[in-house]
Amino acid sequence: MNNKVMTALIFGGAAVAIGSFVGYKIATDKELREYLLRNVQDAFNISKRKVAGMTEDVAMRTARMTRNPKINQEWVENQWEAIGF
């Protein structure tokens, strides 16, 4: 029992120490924050492009499968926005 408690305390302490170091590094390193933010924004933009690239056929099938006509309406609105209206 004592070995399990000691092991848990050691791993818990190591997790706190590592978390503290990572938090300190992010809080004090401006370049690291900018790098992480840039990566998150890139991932978001890629995801957004993939969703915007949904074809009408896929939108219609999705609307039929989910019985949700709003999906098709949103797709049409996105197409109008894409061409500038």
C-alpha positions as CSV (number, residue, x, y, z in Angstrom):
1,M,0.0,0.0,0.0
2,N,2.8,2.4,0.9
3,N,4.5,1.8,-2.5
4,K,1.4,2.7,-4.4
5,V,0.9,5.9,-2.4
6,M,4.5,6.9,-2.9
7,T,4.3,6.1,-6.6
8,A,1.1,8.2,-6.9
9,L,2.7,11.1,-5.0
10,I,5.9,11.0,-7.2
11,F,3.9,10.9,-10.4
12,G,1.5,13.6,-9.2
13,G,4.4,15.8,-8.2
14,A,6.1,15.2,-11.6
15,A,2.8,16.1,-13.4
16,V,2.5,19.3,-11.4
17,A,6.1,20.2,-12.0
18,I,5.9,19.6,-15.8
19,G,2.6,21.5,-16.0
20,S,4.0,24.4,-14.1
21,F,7.1,24.5,-16.4
22,V,4.9,24.4,-19.5
23,G,2.6,27.1,-18.2
24,Y,5.6,29.3,-17.2
25,K,7.1,28.8,-20.7
26,I,3.9,29.7,-22.5
27,A,3.3,32.7,-20.2
28,T,6.8,34.1,-20.7
29,D,7.8,33.2,-24.2
30,K,6.1,35.4,-26.7
31,E,7.5,33.6,-29.8
32,L,6.1,30.3,-28.4
33,R,2.7,31.8,-27.9
34,E,2.7,33.3,-31.4
35,Y,3.8,29.9,-32.9
36,L,1.0,28.0,-31.0
37,L,-1.6,30.6,-32.0
38,R,-0.5,30.5,-35.6
39,N,-0.8,26.7,-35.7
40,V,-4.3,26.8,-34.1
41,Q,-5.4,29.4,-36.6
42,D,-4.0,27.4,-39.5
43,A,-5.8,24.3,-38.3
44,F,-9.1,26.3,-38.0
45,N,-8.7,27.8,-41.5
46,I,-8.0,24.4,-43.0
47,S,-11.1,22.9,-41.3
48,K,-13.2,25.9,-42.4
49,R,-12.1,25.5,-46.0
50,K,-13.0,21.8,-46.0
51,V,-16.4,22.6,-44.7
52,A,-16.9,25.4,-47.2
53,G,-15.9,23.1,-50.0
54,M,-18.8,20.8,-49.4
55,T,-20.5,20.2,-52.7
56,E,-24.2,20.7,-53.3
57,D,-24.7,16.9,-53.7
58,V,-23.2,16.3,-50.3
59,A,-25.3,19.0,-48.8
60,M,-28.5,17.6,-50.4
61,R,-27.7,14.0,-49.2
62,T,-26.9,15.3,-45.7
63,A,-30.2,17.3,-45.6
64,R,-32.2,14.2,-46.7
65,M,-30.5,11.9,-44.3
66,T,-31.0,14.2,-41.3
67,R,-34.3,15.5,-42.6
68,N,-32.9,19.0,-42.0
69,P,-33.6,21.5,-44.8
70,K,-31.6,24.1,-43.0
71,I,-28.4,22.4,-44.1
72,N,-29.1,23.0,-47.7
73,Q,-30.2,26.6,-46.9
74,E,-26.9,27.3,-45.2
75,W,-25.0,25.8,-48.1
76,V,-26.8,28.1,-50.6
77,E,-26.1,31.1,-48.3
78,N,-22.4,30.2,-48.2
79,Q,-22.3,30.0,-52.0
80,W,-23.9,33.5,-52.3
81,E,-21.4,34.9,-49.8
82,A,-18.5,33.2,-51.7
83,I,-19.4,35.1,-54.9
84,G,-19.8,38.4,-53.1
85,F,-23.6,38.8,-52.6
